Amino acid sequence: MSQAPTDVEKVAVVTGAASGFGAALARRFTEAGMRVVVLDRDEHGAETEAAALRGLGQEAVGWAADVTDGDSLARSAAATREAYGRCDVLCANAGVLQVGALDRLTDDDWRWALDVNLLGVVRTVRAFLPLLRETPGDRHVVITASVSGLVTNPRLGAYAASKAAVMSYGETLRLELAPERIGVTLLLPAAMATGIVENSAAARPSDLSGWLALDEDWQVMAETDPHQSELLSADAATEHLLAQILADEPYAITHGKTRLAWAERTTALSAAFERMERARGTRP
């Protein structure tokens, strides 16, 4: 990676970092000379990933943290303060995939998706924001949303709704933290080979019914994929993200082909504005 090393005293905290996109983000921070706190509900996975990062020559620790448990995140923030006394970059990355036709999803299915994907982000930021505020210099909150928050397809409704809510939360957080010079960047990845399906199935609470996705769901999703099946590795998806985070860009997109579907949406929205203006006889 061409990114110049940063101050070795800086600390990055990443949730959902035992594997996949979160682990790739943690590696990027390590390569930039930061110390990294790997947080994940899978304690063994977090410790294993931290050991791999230490093999790259930088300090890293792996701790258990569950984003559905505010006390768990508070303990992680306290441990980070005790170990390092600072948090320069907070990555609220943990998330789960909820697949299924909308008429099959129960209230509990919706609650789970929102509890992890939306409230998990809210809890993570709430737990670590005091430490971010205590840290001198440039500070950044990084939130993993999804291009599904912009453009969805059948059978991903609950997941897309949770990520659209995450986007609104992150955009508002950016406005509110700007006076404190704490940046907020929303990451918008698309399809990646990360094991998210298996991890989401494993994370599903035992009191919910089994994994809902049917063979038909995967077929429908493949046939209606607005991202045109552009599958990247997590390493490839994160290759250019660090520079955008440190530059405090509001959005960072990992996949290119989603732009076509996004253009269709913006065209349709523009047409709605034009219809309104014609009906009211007004122009902006």
Secondary structure, 3 states (H helix, E strand, C coil): CCCCCCCCCCEEEEECCCCHHHHHHHHHHHHCCCEEEEEECCHHHHHHHHHHHHCCCCCEEEEECCCCCHHHHHHHHHHHHHHHCCCCEEEECCCCCCCCCCCCCCHHHHHHHHHHHCHHHHHHHHHHHHHHHHCCCCEEEEEECCHHHCCCCCCCHHHHHHHHHHHHHHHHHHHHHHHHCEEEEEEECCCEECCHHHHHHHHCCCCCCCCCCCHHHHHHHHHCCCCCCCCEEHHHHCCCHHHHHHCCCCEEECCCCHHHHHHHHHHHHHHHHHHHHHHHCCCC
